[in-house]
Amino acid sequence: MGSDRTGSGSWIDEEIDSAGFGDSRLADRLRKLMGSLDGAIGQPIPLACEDWANTKAAYRFLSNESVSEEPILAGHFDATARRAATTAGILLVLQDTTEFVYQRAASESIGYTKHVNSGRDEEGRWRQHKLCGVLMHASLAITLEGLPLGLTAARFWNRAQFKGLLALKRKVNQTRLPIETKESVRWLENMRMTTALLGNAERLVHIGDRENDIYEFFCATQELGTHFIVRTCVNRLAGDGKHTVATEMAEVAVAGHHRVEIADGNWARLALKYKCISVLPPIGKAKRYPPLSLTVIHATEVDPPEGRKPIEWKLLTDLPVASPQDVIEKMNWYSMRWKIELFFKVLKSGCNAEKLKLRTAERLVNLIAIFCILSWRIFWMTMLNRVLPNENPGIALTGEEIEIIDRIVANSGRTPFRRQRLSTYLGEIARLGGYLARSHDPPPGNMIMWRGWSRLMDIQLGTVLAGATTCG
């Protein structure tokens, strides 16, 4: 019989809205399924559920017409709001889109994500094929220290066909189409949903990459009283409408310099410019949207090495910027956008969300929604170890899990912990995942943590079974 790992006081209880389904039995099944998957992260459903009865129940749950991503994630969204309410200061809301690609003989039951080139034919013409899969646009709330509080919005969709898109773009000016008719409206919808969920719009700063460079988005944040930092790619009209933002920024003097460490371990020196500019809406939408007073930030690498493109960031924000220190602060906030990429990595590499064998988009989305909660949990524990190392381990672990880790340390011959610190217990979980814990090693990452967590869950199951065994 499959084991139920969701005991009293389990963290899973906090992430489920039992009333959201309208049927308590579905909430109970979600709770049990999440407990099984939490104990076998990245493993197939049959392995996680351990027997045919629980496996069949899991598949029935995922295919139930009353089950969708909304009730699955509703409890997690509410839990995110509760965590946000206990924190002070500014919160960053990271938005981004990712895609889940699958190999299927009958792709129509899932849908498509995009066209890709598949080489040239015999006559040298490019051939294209459609990728089978679903897309997800998510918003992740984090503190300024990088601690992920949870998802605040998530949207799933696919595309049925692409025929005629290029021809349509040749005939229709995309900048004149209402934002409500475009896929990019998801950026606005997620921002509005997040602001309504978390409240206190003034403390929220929405972070987006160049795909988020949408004038309607900027106007919507102004209406709601919230803020944004977006990496811009559109050279809009500015001032009196006779010149562009780039023209005006070209005349701005360098205000300072900033050194940043880059991926190869070297350092780059950036020249910083900033100016508050009156940015104008697209010509086709000038009657619908007003000009906005926004700060443009340019950070350009000085003397880049030969053979590498210079680093260049162009940011747009409605936040006040009055000094080079303010510029550096806003750049640091934007750099936190990478956290949502790490979340997607846990979702795909840790939970193996792209290796699922389910045959319909609805079932895939339901399971991915569950994986979103499990992935956040792993990411949260990884960052807790860095942000709040001296906290009591009880904020992340149950008493039983703490006791098991104490026994692991005692059995290894190492000195028992003198005081209960969160980082020491999370470090032991990382050891189970292959972390060496040498003095010069950086803190463990997400992949190490999920491997260690999976092993801890196996050990916990073993202790439960050993305690239930009786000898005659």
Residue pairs with C-beta under 8 A, 6 or more apart in sequence:
1 50
1 51
1 53
1 54
2 36
2 49
2 50
2 51
2 53
2 54
2 55
3 36
3 39
3 50
3 461
3 464
4 32
4 35
4 36
5 35
5 36
5 38
5 39
5 457
5 460
5 461
6 12
6 13
6 31
6 32
6 34
6 35
7 398
7 400
9 398
10 35
10 398
11 377
12 31
12 34
12 35
12 38
13 31
14 75
14 79
15 34
15 75
15 76
15 79
15 373
16 27
16 30
16 31
16 34
16 75
16 76
17 27
17 71
17 74
17 75
17 78
18 24
18 27
18 75
19 27
20 27
20 70
20 71
20 74
20 75
21 27
21 30
21 66
21 67
21 71
22 66
23 66
26 61
26 64
26 66
26 67
26 71
29 57
29 58
29 61
30 61
30 72
30 370
32 54
33 49
33 57
33 58
33 61
33 370
34 370
34 373
34 374
36 48
36 49
36 50
36 54
36 58
37 45
37 48
37 370
37 371
37 374
38 374
38 377
38 457
39 48
39 454
39 457
39 458
39 460
39 461
40 47
40 48
40 454
40 457
41 350
41 351
41 374
41 378
41 450
41 453
41 454
42 350
42 351
42 352
42 450
42 454
43 352
43 454
44 357
45 55
45 58
45 59
45 367
46 55
49 55
49 57
49 58
59 363
61 67
61 366
62 358
62 363
62 366
62 367
63 360
63 362
63 363
67 366
68 362
68 365
68 366
69 154
69 156
69 365
69 366
69 368
69 369
72 366
72 369
72 370
72 373
73 151
73 154
73 369
73 372
73 373
76 150
76 151
76 372
76 373
76 376
77 150
77 151
77 152
77 153
77 197
79 150
80 141
80 149
80 150
80 151
80 152
80 197
80 198
81 152
81 197
81 198
81 199
83 149
83 150
84 91
84 141
84 149
84 198
87 143
87 149
89 143
89 144
89 203
90 144
90 203
90 204
90 205
91 141
91 142
91 143
91 144
91 149
91 198
91 203
91 204
91 205
92 141
92 142
92 143
92 144
92 205
92 207
92 333
92 336
93 139
93 140
93 141
93 142
93 152
93 191
93 194
93 198
93 204
93 205
93 206
93 207
94 139
94 140
94 141
94 142
94 207
94 336
94 337
94 339
94 340
95 137
95 138
95 139
95 187
95 190
95 191
95 206
95 207
95 208
95 212
95 340
96 137
96 138
96 208
96 209
96 337
96 340
96 341
96 344
97 135
97 136
97 137
97 138
97 186
97 211
98 135
98 136
98 138
98 344
98 347
98 348
99 113
99 114
99 131
99 133
99 134
99 135
99 136
100 113
100 133
100 134
100 135
100 136
100 348
100 353
100 354
100 364
100 368
101 113
101 131
101 132
101 133
101 354
102 110
102 132
102 133
102 354
102 356
102 364
103 132
104 110
104 132
104 359
106 359
107 130
107 132
109 359
109 360
109 361
110 132
110 133
110 134
110 158
110 359
110 360
110 361
110 364
111 132
111 133
111 134
111 158
111 159
111 160
111 361
112 130
112 131
112 132
112 133
112 158
112 159
112 160
112 161
112 162
113 130
113 131
113 132
113 133
113 134
113 135
113 158
113 159
114 130
114 131
114 159
114 162
115 128
115 129
115 130
115 131
115 162
116 128
116 129
116 131
117 126
117 127
117 128
118 127
118 128
118 129
119 126
119 127
120 126
120 127
121 127
130 162
133 158
134 156
134 157
134 158
134 361
134 364
134 365
134 368
135 156
135 157
135 158
136 154
136 155
136 156
136 368
137 154
137 155
137 186
137 187
137 190
138 151
138 153
138 154
138 155
138 190
138 340
138 343
138 372
139 151
139 152
139 153
139 154
139 190
139 191
139 193
139 194
140 148
140 150
140 151
140 152
140 339
140 340
140 343
140 376
141 148
141 149
141 150
141 151
141 152
141 194
141 198
142 148
142 149
142 336
142 339
143 149
143 387
144 333
144 336
145 387
146 336
146 339
146 383
146 386
146 387
147 380
147 383
147 384
147 387
147 388
148 339
148 343
148 376
148 379
148 380
148 383
149 380
150 376
150 380
151 372
151 373
151 376
152 190
152 193
152 194
152 197
152 198
153 189
153 190
153 193
153 194
153 197
154 190
154 369
154 372
155 186
155 189
155 190
156 365
156 368
156 369
157 183
158 361
173 284
174 182
175 282
175 283
175 284
175 285
176 282
176 284
176 285
179 185
179 188
179 214
179 216
184 211
184 214
187 208
187 211
187 212
187 214
187 217
188 214
188 216
188 217
188 220
191 206
191 217
191 220
191 221
191 224
191 226
192 220
192 224
194 204
194 206
195 201
195 204
195 224
195 226
198 204
201 224
201 225
201 226
202 225
202 226
202 227
204 226
204 227
205 226
205 227
205 228
205 229
205 319
205 333
206 221
206 226
206 227
206 228
206 229
207 228
207 229
207 230
207 333
207 334
207 336
207 337
208 217
208 228
208 229
208 230
208 231
208 337
209 230
209 231
209 337
210 230
210 231
210 232
210 233
212 230
212 231
213 230
213 231
213 232
213 233
213 234
213 316
215 236
215 281
215 282
215 285
215 289
216 285
216 289
217 228
217 230
218 228
218 230
218 279
218 292
218 294
218 316
218 318
219 281
219 289
219 290
219 292
221 227
221 228
221 318
222 292
222 318
227 317
227 318
227 319
228 316
228 317
228 318
229 315
229 316
229 317
229 319
229 330
229 333
229 334
230 315
230 316
230 317
231 313
231 314
231 315
231 316
231 334
232 245
232 296
232 314
232 315
232 316
233 314
235 244
235 245
235 246
236 244
236 245
236 279
236 280
236 282
237 243
237 244
237 245
237 279
237 280
237 283
238 244
238 245
238 247
238 248
238 277
238 278
238 279
238 280
239 248
239 277
239 278
239 280
241 280
245 277
245 279
245 296
248 275
248 277
248 296
249 273
249 275
249 277
249 296
249 298
252 273
252 274
252 275
252 298
253 273
254 271
254 272
254 273
255 272
255 273
255 274
255 323
255 324
255 327
256 272
256 324
256 327
257 269
257 270
257 271
257 272
257 302
258 269
258 270
258 272
258 299
258 324
258 327
258 328
258 331
259 267
259 268
259 269
259 270
260 267
260 268
260 270
260 311
261 267
262 268
262 311
266 305
268 301
268 304
268 311
269 301
269 302
269 303
270 299
270 300
270 301
270 302
270 311
270 313
271 299
271 300
271 301
271 302
272 297
272 298
272 299
272 324
272 327
272 328
273 297
273 298
273 299
273 300
274 295
274 296
274 297
274 298
274 321
274 324
274 326
274 327
275 295
275 296
276 293
276 294
276 295
276 296
276 321
277 293
277 294
277 295
277 296
278 291
278 292
278 293
279 291
279 292
279 293
279 294
279 296
279 316
280 286
280 291
281 288
281 289
281 290
281 291
292 318
293 318
294 316
294 317
294 318
295 316
295 317
295 318
295 319
295 320
295 321
296 314
296 315
296 316
297 313
297 314
297 315
297 316
297 317
297 321
297 327
297 330
297 331
298 312
298 313
298 314
299 311
299 312
299 313
299 315
299 327
299 331
300 310
300 311
300 312
301 310
301 311
301 312
304 310
304 311
313 331
313 334
315 330
315 331
315 334
317 330
319 330
320 326
321 327
321 330
342 379
342 446
343 375
343 376
343 379
345 446
346 375
346 378
346 379
346 446
346 447
346 450
347 353
347 368
347 371
347 372
347 375
348 354
349 447
350 375
350 378
350 446
350 447
350 450
351 371
351 374
351 375
353 367
353 368
353 371
356 364
356 367
356 368
358 364
358 367
378 446
378 449
378 450
378 453
379 446
380 396
381 396
381 426
381 429
381 449
381 453
382 443
382 444
382 445
382 446
382 449
384 391
384 395
384 396
384 422
384 426
385 422
385 423
385 426
385 427
385 430
385 443
385 444
386 443
388 395
388 422
389 421
389 422
389 423
390 421
390 422
390 423
391 421
391 422
392 420
392 422
393 402
393 420
393 421
393 422
393 424
393 425
393 426
394 402
395 422
396 422
396 425
396 426
397 405
397 425
400 460
401 456
401 460
402 420
402 425
404 456
404 459
404 460
404 463
405 425
405 428
405 429
405 456
406 416
406 417
408 428
408 432
408 459
409 415
409 416
409 417
409 428
410 416
417 424
417 425
426 444
426 449
427 435
427 437
427 444
429 449
429 452
429 453
429 456
430 437
430 444
430 448
430 449
430 452
431 437
431 452
432 451
432 452
432 453
432 455
432 456
432 459
433 444
433 447
433 448
433 449
433 450
433 451
433 452
433 453
433 454
433 455
434 448
434 451
434 452
435 441
435 444
435 448
435 452
444 452
